[in-house]
Amino acid sequence: MRRVVATLLALSGLSFSGGAAAQSAPPAAEAGQRASPAQGLSATADFFYSADTDETEVMRYGLDLRLGRDADRYLGLRAERARYNPGGTGWQSRERIYLEAADRFAGWHLNARVGSDGDSLIGAVTLNDDSPFRKEFFIERDIVETRLGLEQGLYHLFAGAAIDLPVNERNLFTALAGLQTFTGRNERLHLRGSYIHVLQPELGLSAQLRIRYFHSSEPREYDYYSPRWYVEALPVLQLRRFRGGWQMLAAVGLGAQRESASGWRLSRFANARLRSPASAGWRFEGTFTYSSSGGGIASSAIGYSYTQFTLGVTRAF
């Protein structure tokens, strides 16, 4: 059963919590595929850029230095500069620094990235196990990337748990429940679920249905996107391949979304990722994501879209 779950997760490419937690805590099936440094030091330089139709842009570039035995057992330090242009009002910068750690014990994997942006505690911690019914617990905290969020120091904290529910070699359900709190009085309940059906295991082809819902206790308290409730159903077709040490993923989705103040409208999604094998100690990775979902923090509703790029290079010594 464990091999079944690992195969389904590798095909799905799902990460429960998203955001920083997703970056610092890859699924167990993927961790086994990742090129990891041997004994010694590794350094990673990365770049993140996002833009949306609200004219909000975010850039982050950072450097990770890690000392450890492999991809899920290390100790490290990350320095990062984040630049924000909320609603096209002008760029502003913040320096961020984190301590990073990962370890495994008694069938559990712990990943942590905890630091500060100079004003407050930020970061993410995840804990997941190796059982067939894989469980994950997560908590993450960061600034709200809107004009008022940056001006007034508004933060959000998201904590929750998720579980895999495998049926057989070709079918898997996942479920997540979480609570997101914001500076102020707003509390947001999140429920997410997905169904994954492997169409062609040899091709890495899967069909997925991703559903998510949230409910806000204080809608539109500040300038971040916060209707009373939001729901989305998104069918996704995904291709994931491993060849010659290369990892390739492509996914497209077309579904429907609705919020408390509007009717149903289309929801579009596209994602691509390419990761190189380790060669002479070097590894490269890049991702692209497009989404027209209105469920993000810094988004408006009708006509909203979001684009994101990431690039990274790792050198193991």
Residue pairs with C-beta under 8 A, 6 or more apart in sequence:
1 132
1 166
2 130
2 131
2 132
4 132
4 166
4 168
4 169
5 29
5 132
5 133
5 134
5 164
5 166
5 172
6 28
6 29
6 32
7 29
7 169
7 198
7 201
8 164
8 166
8 169
8 170
8 171
8 172
8 196
8 198
8 206
9 27
9 28
9 29
9 30
9 134
9 164
9 172
10 27
10 29
10 30
10 33
10 204
10 240
11 196
11 198
11 201
11 204
11 205
11 206
11 238
11 240
12 172
12 194
12 196
12 206
12 208
12 238
12 240
13 30
13 238
13 240
13 249
13 251
13 273
14 27
14 174
14 194
14 196
15 21
15 22
15 25
15 26
15 27
16 22
16 136
16 138
16 162
16 174
16 176
16 192
17 25
17 124
17 126
17 136
17 138
17 140
17 158
17 160
17 162
17 176
17 178
19 124
19 140
19 142
19 158
20 113
20 123
20 124
20 140
20 142
21 111
21 124
21 125
21 126
21 138
21 139
21 140
23 113
23 124
24 100
24 102
24 111
24 112
24 113
24 124
24 126
25 109
25 111
25 124
25 126
25 128
25 136
25 138
26 34
26 71
27 128
27 134
28 109
28 128
28 130
28 134
31 71
31 72
31 109
33 242
33 247
34 71
34 275
35 71
35 245
35 277
35 278
35 283
36 70
36 71
36 72
36 278
37 66
37 68
37 70
37 71
37 281
37 314
37 316
37 317
38 69
38 316
39 69
40 67
40 316
40 317
41 65
41 66
41 67
41 316
41 317
42 64
42 65
42 66
42 68
42 74
42 314
42 315
42 316
42 317
43 63
43 64
43 65
43 66
43 314
43 315
43 317
44 63
44 64
44 66
44 312
44 313
44 314
44 315
45 61
45 62
45 63
45 64
45 312
45 313
46 61
46 62
46 64
46 310
46 311
46 312
46 313
47 59
47 60
47 61
47 309
47 310
47 311
47 312
48 58
48 59
48 60
48 61
48 308
48 309
48 310
49 57
49 58
49 59
49 308
49 309
49 310
50 57
50 58
50 306
50 307
50 308
50 309
51 57
51 58
51 306
51 307
52 296
52 298
52 299
52 304
52 305
52 306
52 307
53 300
53 303
53 304
53 305
53 306
54 87
54 298
54 299
54 300
54 304
55 85
55 87
55 88
56 84
56 85
56 86
56 87
56 88
56 145
56 146
56 298
57 84
57 85
57 91
58 82
58 83
58 84
58 85
58 145
59 82
59 83
60 80
60 81
60 82
60 83
61 80
61 81
62 78
62 79
62 80
62 81
62 96
63 78
63 79
63 80
64 76
64 77
64 78
64 100
65 76
65 77
65 78
66 74
66 75
66 76
66 100
67 74
67 75
67 76
68 74
68 75
68 76
68 102
71 102
72 102
72 103
72 104
72 109
72 111
73 102
73 103
73 104
74 100
74 101
74 102
75 100
75 101
76 99
76 100
76 101
77 97
77 98
77 99
77 100
78 97
78 98
78 99
78 100
78 113
78 115
79 95
79 96
79 97
80 95
80 96
80 97
80 98
81 93
81 94
81 95
81 96
82 93
82 94
82 95
82 96
82 117
83 91
83 92
83 93
83 94
84 91
84 92
84 93
84 94
84 145
84 150
85 91
85 92
86 145
86 146
86 147
86 149
86 150
86 298
87 146
87 147
89 147
92 150
94 117
94 118
94 143
95 117
95 118
96 115
96 116
96 117
96 118
96 122
97 115
97 116
98 113
98 114
98 115
98 122
98 123
99 112
99 113
99 114
99 115
100 112
100 113
101 110
101 111
101 112
102 109
102 110
102 111
102 112
103 109
103 110
104 110
107 129
107 130
107 131
108 127
108 128
108 129
108 130
109 127
109 128
109 129
109 130
110 125
110 126
110 127
111 124
111 125
111 126
111 127
112 123
112 124
112 125
112 126
113 123
113 124
113 125
114 121
114 122
114 123
114 124
114 125
115 121
115 122
115 123
116 122
117 143
119 153
120 141
120 143
120 153
120 155
121 141
122 141
122 142
122 143
122 155
123 140
123 141
124 138
124 139
124 140
124 141
125 138
125 139
125 140
126 136
126 137
126 138
127 136
127 137
127 138
128 134
128 135
128 136
128 137
129 135
132 164
132 166
133 163
133 164
133 165
133 166
134 163
134 164
135 161
135 162
135 163
135 164
136 161
136 162
136 163
137 160
137 161
138 158
138 159
138 160
138 161
138 162
138 178
139 157
139 158
139 159
140 157
140 158
140 159
141 155
141 156
141 157
141 158
142 155
142 156
143 149
143 150
143 153
143 154
143 155
144 150
144 154
144 155
144 156
144 182
144 183
144 222
144 224
144 297
144 298
145 297
145 298
146 154
146 222
146 223
146 224
146 297
146 298
147 223
148 154
148 222
148 223
148 224
149 155
149 222
149 223
149 224
149 298
152 183
152 222
153 183
154 182
154 183
154 184
154 222
154 224
155 182
155 183
156 180
156 181
156 182
156 183
156 297
157 180
157 181
158 178
158 179
158 180
158 190
159 178
159 179
159 180
160 176
160 177
160 178
160 179
160 190
161 176
161 177
161 178
162 174
162 175
162 176
162 177
162 192
163 174
163 175
164 172
164 173
164 174
165 172
165 173
165 174
165 175
166 172
166 173
167 173
169 198
169 201
170 197
170 198
170 201
171 195
171 196
171 197
171 198
172 195
172 196
173 193
173 194
173 195
173 196
174 192
174 193
174 194
174 196
175 192
175 193
176 190
176 191
176 192
176 193
177 189
177 190
177 191
178 189
178 190
178 192
179 187
179 188
179 189
179 190
180 187
180 188
180 189
180 190
180 214
181 187
181 188
182 188
182 221
182 222
182 224
184 218
184 221
184 222
185 217
185 218
185 221
186 216
186 217
186 218
186 219
186 221
186 222
186 226
187 216
187 217
187 218
188 214
188 215
188 216
188 217
188 226
189 214
189 215
190 212
190 213
190 214
191 212
191 213
191 214
192 210
192 211
192 212
192 213
193 210
193 211
193 212
194 208
194 209
194 210
194 211
195 208
195 209
196 206
196 207
196 208
197 206
197 207
197 208
198 205
198 206
199 205
199 206
199 207
203 239
203 241
204 239
204 240
204 241
204 242
205 237
205 238
205 239
206 237
206 238
206 240
207 235
207 236
207 237
207 238
208 235
208 236
208 237
208 238
208 253
209 233
209 234
209 235
209 236
210 232
210 233
210 234
210 235
210 236
210 253
210 255
211 231
211 232
211 233
211 234
212 231
212 232
212 295
213 229
213 230
213 231
213 232
214 229
214 230
214 295
215 228
215 229
216 226
216 227
216 228
216 229
218 226
219 226
219 227
219 228
219 260
220 226
220 227
224 297
224 298
225 294
225 295
225 296
225 297
225 298
225 299
225 300
225 301
227 259
227 260
227 261
227 301
228 259
228 260
228 261
229 259
229 260
230 257
230 258
230 259
230 260
230 294
230 295
231 257
231 258
231 259
232 255
232 256
232 257
232 258
232 267
232 293
232 295
233 255
233 256
233 257
233 267
234 253
234 254
234 255
234 267
234 269
234 293
235 253
235 254
235 255
236 251
236 252
236 253
236 269
237 251
237 252
237 253
238 249
238 250
238 251
239 248
239 249
239 250
239 251
240 247
240 248
240 249
240 250
241 247
241 248
241 249
242 248
244 277
245 276
245 277
245 278
246 274
246 275
246 276
246 277
247 273
247 274
247 275
248 273
248 274
248 275
249 271
249 272
249 273
249 274
250 271
250 272
251 269
251 270
251 271
251 272
252 269
252 270
252 271
253 267
253 268
253 269
253 270
254 266
254 267
254 268
254 269
255 266
255 267
255 269
256 264
256 265
256 266
256 267
257 264
257 265
257 266
257 267
257 293
257 294
257 295
258 264
258 265
259 294
259 301
261 301
262 301
262 302
265 302
266 292
267 291
267 292
267 293
268 290
268 291
268 292
268 305
269 290
269 291
269 292
269 293
270 288
270 289
270 290
270 291
271 287
271 288
271 289
271 290
272 287
272 288
273 285
273 286
273 287
273 288
274 285
274 286
274 287
275 283
275 284
275 285
276 282
276 283
276 284
276 285
277 283
278 316
281 315
281 316
281 317
282 313
282 314
282 315
282 316
283 313
283 314
283 316
284 312
284 313
284 314
285 310
285 311
285 312
285 313
285 314
286 309
286 310
286 311
286 312
287 308
287 309
287 310
288 307
288 308
288 309
289 306
289 307
289 308
290 305
290 306
290 307
290 308
291 305
291 306
292 304
292 305
292 306
293 299
293 304
293 306
294 300
294 301
294 302
294 304
296 306
299 306
